[in-house]
Amino acid sequence: QVQLVESGGALVQPGGSLRLSCATSGRTLHGYSIGWFRQAPGKGREGIACVSAFGGSVLYGDSVKGRFTIFRDNAKNTVYLQMNSLTSEDTASYYCAADSALIHSCLLRMTQYEHWGQGTQVTVSS
């Protein structure tokens, strides 16, 4: 069982930056594609970024393209989401998820992922 733990969420001012982390307590992330999703109050969960199992392929949602970067450090068993130029529209709970089916690519589709973390809150406000 892969247990994912997100961290790094915080209150940040518009225009600021944050780096979220997704790590496991237990099994390695090796061999799993990892996705980041977010859910704002009253809205559905949105796929924003994913990285394939060995980091060779990444995908971004249109709302974050050019501002967010996903990358993984398999030696540290951690996947990161670097978020820049944050706006109030980025306020949400952020979740990471693991998919064992795709190795060389990844998808921003919730149903693709079988393991989920509990989320970390990001609030962008002045």
URVEN-V773131 format. One record per residue. N is the residue number from 1. SS is DSSP state (2 for helix, 1 for strand, 0 for the rest). PSI is psi as a letter, one per 40 degrees, with the letter a starting at -180 (none if undefined). NEAR is the number of other C-alpha atoms within 10 Angstrom. Layout:
n | ss | psi | near
N | SS | PSI | NEAR
N | SS | PSI | NEAR
//
This chain:
n | ss | psi | near
1 | 0 | h | 9
2 | 0 | h | 18
3 | 0 | h | 17
4 | 1 | i | 23
5 | 1 | h | 19
6 | 1 | i | 24
7 | 1 | i | 17
8 | 0 | e | 15
9 | 0 | i | 18
10 | 0 | i | 15
11 | 1 | h | 14
12 | 1 | i | 18
13 | 0 | i | 15
14 | 0 | h | 17
15 | 0 | e | 13
16 | 0 | a | 14
17 | 0 | i | 16
18 | 1 | i | 18
19 | 1 | h | 16
20 | 1 | i | 22
21 | 1 | i | 22
22 | 1 | h | 26
23 | 1 | i | 21
24 | 1 | i | 18
25 | 0 | g | 12
26 | 0 | b | 10
27 | 0 | i | 12
28 | 0 | i | 17
29 | 0 | e | 28
30 | 0 | h | 15
31 | 0 | e | 17
32 | 0 | h | 23
33 | 1 | i | 29
34 | 1 | h | 33
35 | 1 | i | 31
36 | 1 | h | 28
37 | 1 | i | 23
38 | 1 | i | 22
39 | 1 | h | 18
40 | 0 | i | 17
41 | 0 | h | 9
42 | 0 | e | 6
43 | 0 | i | 9
44 | 0 | i | 9
45 | 1 | h | 17
46 | 1 | h | 18
47 | 1 | h | 24
48 | 1 | d | 24
49 | 1 | i | 26
50 | 1 | i | 30
51 | 1 | h | 29
52 | 0 | i | 25
53 | 0 | d | 25
54 | 0 | e | 17
55 | 0 | e | 21
56 | 0 | e | 12
57 | 0 | h | 15
58 | 1 | i | 20
59 | 1 | i | 19
60 | 1 | i | 21
61 | 0 | i | 15
62 | 0 | d | 10
63 | 0 | e | 13
64 | 0 | e | 17
65 | 0 | h | 12
66 | 0 | e | 12
67 | 0 | d | 13
68 | 1 | i | 20
69 | 1 | h | 20
70 | 1 | h | 23
71 | 1 | i | 20
72 | 1 | i | 21
73 | 1 | g | 13
74 | 0 | d | 15
75 | 0 | d | 9
76 | 0 | e | 11
77 | 0 | f | 15
78 | 1 | i | 20
79 | 1 | h | 26
80 | 1 | i | 22
81 | 1 | h | 23
82 | 1 | h | 15
83 | 1 | h | 18
84 | 0 | i | 17
85 | 0 | f | 15
86 | 0 | i | 22
87 | 0 | i | 17
88 | 2 | d | 15
89 | 2 | e | 12
90 | 2 | e | 20
91 | 0 | h | 20
92 | 1 | i | 21
93 | 1 | h | 18
94 | 1 | h | 27
95 | 1 | i | 26
96 | 1 | i | 29
97 | 1 | i | 26
98 | 1 | h | 27
99 | 1 | h | 23
100 | 0 | e | 17
101 | 0 | d | 15
102 | 0 | h | 17
103 | 0 | d | 18
104 | 0 | e | 16
105 | 0 | a | 17
106 | 0 | i | 25
107 | 0 | i | 22
108 | 0 | f | 20
109 | 0 | h | 14
110 | 2 | d | 16
111 | 2 | e | 8
112 | 2 | d | 17
113 | 0 | h | 21
114 | 0 | e | 12
115 | 1 | h | 15
116 | 1 | i | 21
117 | 0 | i | 19
118 | 0 | e | 14
119 | 0 | i | 22
120 | 1 | i | 21
121 | 1 | h | 20
122 | 1 | h | 22
123 | 1 | h | 21
124 | 1 | h | 20
125 | 0 | i | 16
126 | 0 | none | 10
//
